[in-house]
Amino acid sequence: MTGNGKSITNITLTTKNNMQKDIISLICNSCGCNGTEAQEHLDSELRHLRELQELDDLREDDMEAACLNPGPDLDRQEYFINRLAGA
């Protein structure tokens, strides 16, 4: 718990959810799709990265491509890293 009664888990979850919303918004703006299609695109990128991770073939370029492909930029790399780490 933090001093204000919020748990670290809740803060981390809120940050992850905010990052996900930001990424989905960026995808919608870049490709003109709706939120559902953007979420599907983001989920597809994460599945692809997890497959590479499971094969022990995940490279920095793969992470950069995932960040740039759907419209987000490299500033969102933290989101993908945390999702692959199970956070």
SVG drawing of the C-alpha trace seen along z (x, -y; Angstrom):
<svg xmlns="http://www.w3.org/2000/svg" viewBox="-16 -10 33 32">
<polyline fill="none" stroke="black" stroke-width="0.4" points="0.0,0.0 1.1,-3.5 0.5,-6.3 -2.7,-7.4 -4.4,-3.9 -3.8,-2.9 -2.0,0.3 0.9,0.6 -1.0,3.2 -3.9,0.8 -1.6,-1.9 0.2,0.4 -3.1,1.7 -4.4,-1.8 -1.2,-2.8 -1.4,0.2 -5.1,-0.5 -4.4,-4.1 -1.5,-3.1 -3.7,-0.6 -6.4,-3.2 -3.9,-5.7 -2.5,-3.1 -6.0,-2.1 -6.8,-5.8 -3.6,-6.2 -4.5,-3.1 -8.0,-4.4 -6.6,-7.8 -3.9,-6.3 -6.0,-3.8 -9.5,-5.2 -10.9,-2.1 -13.2,-1.7 -12.1,-0.8 -13.0,2.9 -10.8,3.2 -8.0,1.3 -8.2,3.7 -8.0,6.7 -5.0,5.2 -3.3,4.6 -4.1,8.1 -2.7,9.5 0.6,7.6 0.9,8.9 0.2,12.5 2.9,12.2 5.4,10.9 4.5,13.7 5.0,16.3 8.5,14.9 9.2,14.8 8.1,18.4 10.4,19.4 13.2,17.4 13.5,15.3 12.2,12.0 14.5,9.2 14.6,5.4 13.5,4.8 10.4,6.9 9.5,4.7 10.1,1.5 8.0,2.8 5.1,3.6 5.3,0.1 5.4,-1.6 3.1,0.8 -0.3,0.0 0.3,-3.7 1.8,-4.0 5.4,-5.3 8.4,-4.0 7.2,-5.8 4.7,-3.0 7.4,-0.3 6.9,-0.1 3.4,1.2 4.5,4.0 7.4,4.9 5.1,5.0 2.5,7.1 5.1,9.7 6.4,9.8 2.9,10.6 2.3,7.3"/>
</svg>
